[in-house]
Amino acid sequence: MSDQKTGGSAGIGALIKNNIRNYSMFIILILIMIVFGFLTRWINFSSRNISYIFIQYSYVLILAAGMVQIIIVQGIDLSVGSVCAFVGAISAMLYNTGMGMPLTLLLALAMGLAIGAFQGLWVAYANIPAFIVTLAGMLLFRGLTYIITKVNPIALKDDGYKQLASGMLNIPGLEIHNVSILGRQTDAVYLTAILAGILVIALFVISEIVSRRNKIKNNFEVTPPLLFAGKIVIISLLILFLCERFATYRGLPAVVVVLAITVLVFHFILKNTVLGRYIYAVGGNSRSAKLSGINSELVVFIVFCIMGFLTGLAAVVSTGYMNSALPQAGNLFEMDAIAACYIGGVSASGGIGSVAGVIVGGLVMSAINNGMSLMNLGQHYQYVVKALILLLAVLYDVYTRRKAGLG
């Protein structure tokens, strides 16, 4: 949100104009879901399909949470797909030796972090463009994946590995069987998902109220009370809707909890920490940031480490979803993550973007892929539609920046 100083509450028209980047993709996501609802006889709103969207496309959202920080500092990471394949293959091999899933996950995260640090050193301290470094990384780790897998899939020894990607987190005994909801008969309602939704809503409301009070205290622009209340009500209803969908299928997906924690942690880092302010400062103008005493090289290095860490997490999730480590895994993962960022409001010029925005951007891509799949349209059509949406998103960014006199 825009935080320009003001003597009082901004007018509704000015507020919407200042925050149109934050709201436009959210509105588009809802419209896309409604359009595909008509085209698929509302199958896309079914409990099973909503759960399926989050389970299948969670890797994109996890990668996007890291990619947004890379793009904010005017970088790019083309290697995340290949790194996902490499880390996924290594972690599958480790798991098959009898190593437990917690230790396997920890080592996968460590591998991703090490790879991110390796590439970050070249970008931050050797001053080699991120495009070149990560392009080399894309080729390097794809080649290493083929070497270690001998171009053969690595099957997992049991179903323990995939629990993080497609398992459910339900408290035993917290379910109701044979329930009728709005005239629909449901075999079971898993109340764990509903309780989780209520907890998230409570945290969200508290966070928004505290943030609003702090802005008023520091004489910053705030949303008019009616709009503020409306925003809280709408987002709370959406959270409850999602949790009701989860509750009436198989319960709360484990990967949704992982994704929620990831989003909350990195949203907090970007918006409420010194590191977050430094990331935006370096992305806005790295030279000015350095003259202000910010260690720009260290900030860029840390951002690449974060990207590597989240790539390791995405590798475990994607490998678990496929229930095997494939040598060709991760193909175009980087493009999906980058597209989610630009569609979610990240500026092509750096310095602008948010984790919440790119999650919405990723959901836009996921909703389109899912809707077209339900309509039995081939993947080649999905490529065309995603390409057009990406171009329009960047065009919109360039247009709004020029209109505002920023570029």
N, C-alpha and C positions, 0 to 999 in steps of 0.2 A: 504494500500500500504506500501511497505517497505520504511523506511526513514533512511537508513544508510548514514553516511556522505561520501561524495565523492568529488574529485577534479573537476569533470565535469559531463556531462550527461553520463549515463550508456549505454552500448551497448544494442542493441535490444534483443539479445539472453539472456544476463544476466538479463535484466529487465523482460522478459517473465518468465524466470525460477524463479525469486524472487517473482513474483506475480501470479504464476500458480494457487494457491489456490483461488484467487479472480476471475479469469477468467474461470476456468474449469466448475463450476456449471452453469455459465451464458451461456456458449457454449452448455452444455448438455441440458439446458432448451429449447434453440432454436431447437436443434436436436430432442428432444422429441415432440415438437409441430409440426415439419415437418413430422416426422414419423407418428404421429396420423393423420396428414393432409391427407397423402396418404391412411391410413386405414379407414378414415371416410368421404372420398370425400370432404375434406376441410371444413366440418361442424364446426370443432373445431375453425376455424378462423372467423366464422360468428360473426357479431356484437352482436347478441343475446347471443351467447355462451361465448364470451369474457366477456361481462357484467355479465353473470351468474357466471362465475368462480370467479370473484372478490366479488360478492354479497354472494355467498354460502360459500366461504372459507375464508372470511375476518377475522373471529374469530381466525383461525389458525395463520394468519400473525400478528394480534394484540398480541396474546399470545406469539408468537415467539420473538417479539420485547422486551418483558420482560424476557423470558426464557434465551435468549442469555446472559444477564447480570448475571443471576443466575449461569449459567454454567461457565462463565468466571471466577467467584470467586470460582470455584470448588464445586458448590452446585447443587441441583436439586430440582424441585418442582413437586411432584406427585399429589398435591391436586387441581390443577387449574380446572380440569373438574368438580369435586364435588363442588368447590366454585362457579363456573359458574352456576351450577344448583341451588345452595342455594340462591345466590344473584339474579338470574333470577326469582326465585319463590317469594322472598320477594318484589322485584321491581314490579312484575306483580300485587301482592296484593295491594301495595301502589297505583299503577296507577289506579286500579279498584275502589279505594275509591273516585276518582275524582281529585286526585293530577295531576297536569300538567306534561307533559313529561320532561321539563327542570329540575324541582325539583326532579322527579323520577330518572333521570340520575345522578344528583348531589348526591343523597343519595346512589345510587348504587355504585358510585365511592368511596364514603366515607366508605361504608361497605367493599368494596374490600380492600381499604387502611388499615382499621382497622384489617382485617383478616391477611393481609400481615405483619403488625406490630406485631400482636400476634405471628405469626409463626417465624418472624425474631428475636424476643426476645429470644425464645427457642434456636434458632440456634446460634445467635451471642453471647449472654451473658450467657446462660446456657451451651453452648458448646456441645449441643446434635446434632449428625449428621443430616444434612438436609434431608437425605433419611428417617430417622425414624420420624422426626417431620412432614414432609409433607405426609408420609404414614398414620400417625395418623390423620392428617388433612383430607386426602382423605376419610377415614372411618367416621370421625366425621361429616363432612358437608354433606356427602351422607345420613347418618342416619338422620340428622336434616332436610334435604330436604324431605325425606319420611314422617317425623313426621308432618311438617307444611303443606304439600300438601295432607296428608292422602292417599298417593299413587294415587292421581287423578290429571289429568291435570288441570291447571288454565287457563281458556280461558280469553283473553283480551276483554274488553268491547267495543272497537272500533279499528279502523285502525291507530290511532294516534301514538301508541307505535312503530309500525313497520317502521315508516318513516325513522328512522335512519339507519335501516338495509337494506331496499329495496326501499326507496323513492329516488326521483331524485331532484337535485338542478339545476333548469333551470331558467334563467332570462326571465320573460314574454316578448314576442315580439322578442326575439333573436332566431328565428328559420325560416328556409326556407322550404316550402312544395313542394312536387312533384319534387324532384331533381334527375337528372341522374348522377351517379358517376361511371366512368369507364365502362359505358354500363349497369350499374345496376340501376334500378328505385327504388328510396327511397322515402317513404311517407313524411319524414321530416328529416331535419338536424338541430340538436340543437347546436347552435353556442357557447353556454356557455361552453361546453366541449372543443371546439377548443381554445377558449380564455384562459381557465384554463391551457391547455397544453402549450400555448405560454408563459404564465406567469411562469410556472414551468421550462420551458427550459431557459428562461431569468435568473431566479434565479440560476439554475444549472450552466450555463456558467459563470456567475459572480463569483459564489462560487469557481469553478475550477480555474479560472484565478487568483483570490486573493490567493487561496491556493498555486498555482504554484509559484507566486511571492514571497510569504513568505518563501517557501522552498529554492528558489534561494538566497534570502536575507540571510538566515541562513546557506547557503552552504550545503543543503541536496540534496540527489539524486532526479532528476526530470525525467519525461518521455521525450524522444526526441520530438521535435516540431511536426513532422509528425504524430507520434503515438498519441500525445496529441490531435491534431486536429481531427484525425480519431475517437478517443474515444468520443469526444464531438459530432461529426456528427452522429455516430451510435446510441448513447443513445438518442440524440434529435429526430432522426427518429423513434425510438421505442416509445418514449413518444407521438409523433404525431400520430403514428399508433394506439396506445391505445385510444387516445382521439377521433380519427376518428371513431373507433369502437363504442365508447360510444355515439358519436354525431349522428350516423346513426341508433341507436336503440331507446332508450328512453331518452337519455341525460346523464348528469354526475351523477353517483350514489352517494348519500350522504355518504355512507360508504367508498367510495374511497377517499373522501376528509378527512374523519376522519382518515383513514389509512395513507394517505400522511402526515398529520400533525403529527401523532404519530411517523412515521418513521423519519421525518425530525428532530423533537425535540430530540428523543433519539439517533439518529445518531450524532447530534451536541453535545449532552451531553458526549457521549463516546469519540468523537474525538477532542473536542475543549474546554473541561472544566477540572478543577482540579479534580472534582469528577470522571470523566471518566478516567483520568490518575491513580487515586487511585484504581479504579476498576481493571484495568489491572495489576497494581502493586501487589495488594492483590492476584489476580488470578495467577500471575506468581510465586510469592513466598511470602506467607503471613508473614512468620517470618522475612524475610529481609525488607518487607514493614513496619512492626511494629518497627524494629530497626531503620528505617529511619524516624520515627516520625509519621507515618500514623496510625490513629485509625482504625485498621482492623475491630474491632467489629462493629463500627459505619457504616463503609462502607457496610459490609454484611447486617446489619439491614436496611439500606437505600435501598439496592438492593431488599430485600424482600418486602419492602413497595411499591416500584415501580411495582414489579410483582403483588402484590395485587391490586393496582390501575388499572393496565391494565386488570387484570382478571375481575374486576367490569365492565369495558368498554366492554370486550368481552361477558360478561353475558348479557348485554343489547342488544348487536348486535345479538347474537345467539337466544335469546328469541324473539326478534323482527322478525327475519327471519322465525322462526317457527310459529310466531303469537300466541304463547301460551307458558306457562311455564310447561314443562314436568318433572315429578319426576326423569326420567332416562336421562334427558338432560346432556350434557357434557361428555358422555361416550367416553373414549379414547381421549378427547381433549388434555390431557397432553402428550400422546404419539405422537400425530401429531405435537405438538409444539416442543417437544424434537427432534423428527426426522428431522423437518425443520432446527433446529439449527445445528445438526451434518452434515446434507447434505449440509448446507450452509457454511461449512468451520470452524465451531467452534471446537476447539481442545478438545478432551476428557480429556486432562491433565490440562485444564484451561489456562487462560491468553491470549488466542487467539480467536478472533471472531469479527464480526461486524454486525450491524443491517441490513445494505444493503445486506450482504451475506445471512443472514437467511431469508430475504424476498424472495430472489431468491430461496433458498432451499424450502421455503413454496410453492412457485409457481411451483417448480418441482413436489412436491407431489400433488398439486392441478391439474396440467396438466395431470399427470398420472391417478388420480382418474377420472377426467372428460373424458379423452380419452377412458378409459376402460368402463365407463358408456355409452358413445356414441356407443361403440361396443357391448353393451348389455352383458358385462361380469359381473358376480356376484361379490359381495363385497368380497367373500372369495378369489378370484383371486387377488383383490386389496391388501388384507393383505399380500399375498405371495410376490407380487412384491415390496411393500413398505418395507417388512422385508429384502429382498435381497439388495435393494438399501441402506438401513440404514447400513447393515453390510459392504457393499463395501465402503461406505463413511467413516466409522470409520477405516476400514482397510487401506484406502488411507491416512487418517490422521496419523496413527501409522507408516506407511511406510515412509511418507515424513519426519516425525520428526526423525526417526532413521537414514535416509539418511543424514539429516542435522546435526546429532549428538546431537539432543535435548532430546533423550529419548531412 
